[in-house]
Amino acid sequence: MSRNIKGSSRFQVTLFPEMLDDFVDGLDLENLGFKGVQSKATGRPGYHPAILLKICSYGYLNRIQSSRCLERETQRNVELMWLTERLSPDFKTIAGFRKDNHRGIKSTYKTFVHLFTTEIMLKIFTCR
């Protein structure tokens, strides 16, 4: 038997999505209170709220608060390029999204905390 440190099995099923991408794509953004989920027929198309929510969530997880810094990260950070499908909204768009969708963002994080605590409680009670 090997005395090396072993990682988790990649075949282990988890209740919680392992990627931010999966979590955001699984949300019903319209019911959470986000504006712009249904795009208007006229005018220039905007960014989908899911893309902007991924950028904001990435910023919160990595302690990047500035919209200007987040814009810069979308242009240089490979992780964020992958997450946003190489879209790079400007800082005004990111700041406007935060301002206009404050309730939706708050609801999303409440959903996240509820999902996370539910998973922990399930693991606690199934281990007994």
C-alpha positions as CSV (number, residue, x, y, z in Angstrom):
1,M,0.0,0.0,0.0
2,S,1.3,3.4,-1.0
3,R,2.0,6.0,1.7
4,N,1.4,9.0,-0.7
5,I,-1.3,11.5,-0.1
6,K,-4.4,10.7,-2.2
7,G,-6.9,13.1,-3.6
8,S,-10.7,12.8,-3.9
9,S,-12.2,10.4,-6.4
10,R,-13.3,12.2,-9.5
11,F,-16.2,9.8,-9.7
12,Q,-17.6,10.8,-6.4
13,V,-21.1,12.3,-6.9
14,T,-21.7,15.6,-5.1
15,L,-24.9,17.4,-4.4
16,F,-23.4,20.8,-4.9
17,P,-22.2,22.0,-8.3
18,E,-18.4,22.1,-8.4
19,M,-18.1,24.9,-10.8
20,L,-19.4,28.5,-10.6
21,D,-20.5,28.1,-14.2
22,D,-22.9,25.2,-13.3
23,F,-24.3,27.0,-10.3
24,V,-25.2,30.2,-12.2
25,D,-26.5,28.4,-15.3
26,G,-28.8,26.4,-13.1
27,L,-30.5,29.5,-11.5
28,D,-33.8,31.0,-12.6
29,L,-32.5,34.6,-12.9
30,E,-35.9,36.1,-13.8
31,N,-37.5,34.8,-10.6
32,L,-34.5,35.9,-8.5
33,G,-35.2,39.5,-9.7
34,F,-32.6,40.1,-12.4
35,K,-33.4,42.6,-15.1
36,G,-32.7,42.0,-18.8
37,V,-33.1,38.2,-18.8
38,Q,-35.6,38.6,-21.7
39,S,-33.9,40.8,-24.2
40,K,-35.8,43.5,-26.0
41,A,-36.5,43.3,-29.7
42,T,-35.1,46.7,-30.5
43,G,-31.8,48.5,-29.8
44,R,-28.4,47.1,-29.3
45,P,-28.3,43.7,-27.6
46,G,-26.9,43.6,-24.0
47,Y,-24.9,41.1,-22.1
48,H,-27.0,38.3,-20.5
49,P,-27.3,38.7,-16.7
50,A,-25.7,35.3,-16.2
51,I,-22.4,36.4,-17.7
52,L,-22.3,39.6,-15.6
53,L,-23.3,37.5,-12.5
54,K,-20.4,35.2,-13.2
55,I,-18.0,38.2,-13.4
56,C,-19.4,39.7,-10.1
57,S,-19.2,36.3,-8.3
58,Y,-15.7,35.7,-9.5
59,G,-14.8,39.2,-8.1
60,Y,-16.4,38.4,-4.8
61,L,-14.6,35.0,-4.5
62,N,-11.3,36.6,-5.4
63,R,-11.7,39.8,-3.4
64,I,-11.8,42.0,-6.5
65,Q,-14.3,44.8,-5.8
66,S,-13.5,47.4,-8.4
67,S,-15.5,47.3,-11.7
68,R,-12.4,48.6,-13.5
69,C,-10.3,45.7,-12.1
70,L,-12.9,43.2,-13.1
71,E,-12.9,44.6,-16.6
72,R,-9.1,44.2,-16.7
73,E,-9.4,40.6,-15.3
74,T,-11.8,39.6,-18.1
75,Q,-9.1,40.6,-20.6
76,R,-6.1,39.0,-19.0
77,N,-7.2,36.2,-16.7
78,V,-7.7,32.9,-18.5
79,E,-10.1,31.5,-15.9
80,L,-12.4,34.5,-16.3
81,M,-12.1,34.3,-20.1
82,W,-13.3,30.7,-20.0
83,L,-16.1,31.6,-17.5
84,T,-17.4,34.5,-19.6
85,E,-16.8,32.8,-23.0
86,R,-14.3,35.5,-23.9
87,L,-16.8,38.3,-23.4
88,S,-15.3,41.5,-21.8
89,P,-17.9,44.0,-20.7
90,D,-16.6,47.5,-19.8
91,F,-16.5,48.7,-16.2
92,K,-19.6,50.9,-16.6
93,T,-21.6,47.8,-17.7
94,I,-20.4,45.8,-14.7
95,A,-21.1,48.7,-12.3
96,G,-24.5,49.3,-13.8
97,F,-25.4,45.6,-13.5
98,R,-24.4,45.7,-9.8
99,K,-26.5,48.8,-9.2
100,D,-29.6,47.7,-11.2
101,N,-29.6,44.1,-9.9
102,H,-28.8,44.5,-6.3
103,R,-31.8,42.5,-5.1
104,G,-31.1,39.7,-7.6
105,I,-27.5,39.4,-6.6
106,K,-28.5,39.3,-2.9
107,S,-31.2,36.6,-3.7
108,T,-28.6,34.6,-5.6
109,Y,-26.2,34.6,-2.6
110,K,-29.0,33.7,-0.2
111,T,-29.8,30.7,-2.6
112,F,-26.1,29.7,-2.5
113,V,-26.0,29.8,1.3
114,H,-29.2,27.8,1.6
115,L,-28.0,25.2,-0.9
116,F,-24.6,25.0,0.9
117,T,-26.1,24.6,4.4
118,T,-28.6,22.0,3.1
119,E,-25.8,19.9,1.7
120,I,-23.8,20.1,4.9
121,M,-26.8,19.1,6.9
122,L,-27.4,16.1,4.6
123,K,-23.8,15.0,5.0
124,I,-24.0,15.3,8.8
125,F,-27.2,13.3,9.1
126,T,-26.2,10.6,6.6
127,C,-22.9,10.0,8.3
128,R,-24.5,8.9,11.5
